[in-house]
């Protein structure tokens, strides 16, 4: 028997669909259901690598963790990683299909429906419940003929729909009513529940709003969810970065460059949550003043973002910082920028075949068509900037890159990549007596030993407490505000 399904759609982007799916995955998993998340198409530069090396959206990876399921490509069969304002790299079933203009991608949607349908069927065969996430709004009438992610998926899965809105931004009732008005009668009939998210204050004050919605729409309001704030769960995209960045709160300052095509910024969120640390996202040289550590993060467009560093004066500020003996760490694309040259003769990421790097590390990067995606075990080297105390620790991370880095003979590695049954191989590079370093491995700061080492070097005293499981906190929060008995009934459980 195929799994039951429930689809979460929204009146717009960033209304809380991803978090609601994550919460429901944990709610049903702890009730004993074998549950899986699914989003047919995700557009985000935050991605993750499954155990078998497939690249999927970070949100679906987190949802799989919440569901206590093994992440797999079927959970996010199509991932779009924007490269320009009009084009993206297209990842299908965890592997790069190519870079496309949005117009060309739109033309290929009909053939991609088969991929989406097969992925959904596979998940339903392996699980008891699949919780599906839509994208944007189902009421985008100009896109309906080639819909790949909203009502077409709901119909394909036979899924009832819960429609979510964000009351914090205002106009929530108009958004719900307007969305329903723009749906076809058969689509509207699928909507079995409304959810009002991010409510501040006493939810009983919205009882009149609930009565209005249920009378006007003829659909039950299955929950008014109080605003939760920082969830402790990895963010999906740069919209989350702009909304969720905390105000300056004092403490040891770590500056991270806010690159135009910044990717995988979620890997720094565990560090930003540490008491005694202020993480600042910087776009101007003067913002680096007082930083104890500067990090150049990953990017989808390495050469273009390096040009941006030069235009803004940040490149010069980084070079001066290094000459003054202050630490700089580069991760993935940031590491590649710190090298001597970036070669892209095949035009994988840029139209520039040969670009001079910052010259801070003795490495050269050459871009290849084949993308490397893999989970990684890394034994950290000694004397790393900001994390000397973690030397020798084995940490977990992941690689997602097309740039292949060649390190000069005799250079000090960042660490040793541990391959079970295959020994070890050098990874990354360290120079200038440990003040400058780079690695291709994402996820370093998601490892407790790395954060503890950095905090120690920054002189931050930690309380040594263990934080609560964020998925449990999220599930408790949503469960207390949702009418789960009604949702069970809607799904047919």
Buried (B, 14 or more C-beta within 10 A) or exposed (E): EBBBBBBBBBBBBBBBBBBBBBBBBBBBBBEEBBBBBBBBBBBBBBBBBBEEBBBBBBBBBBBBBBBEBEBBBBBBBBBBBBBEEEBBBBBBBBEBBEBBEBEEBBEBBEEBBEBBBEBBBBBBEBBBBBBBBBBBBBBEEEBBEBBBBBBBBBBBBEBBBBBBBBBBEEEBBEBBBEBBEBBEEEBBEBBBBBBBBBBEEEBEEBEEBBEBBEEEBEBBBBBBBBBBEEBBBBBBBBEBBEEEEEEEEEBBBBBBBBBBBBBBBBBBBBBBBBEBBBBBBBEEBEBBEEBBBBBBBBBBBBBBBBBBBEEBEBBEBBBEBBEEEBBBBBBBBBBBBBBBBBBBEEEBBBEBEEBEBBEBBBBBBBBBEEBBBBBBBBBBBEBBBBBBBBBEBBBEBBBBBBBBBEBEEEBBBBBBBBEEEEEBEBBBBBBBEBBBBBBBBBBBBBBEBBBBBBBBBBEBEEEEEEEEEBBEBBBEBBBEBBBBEBBBEBBEB
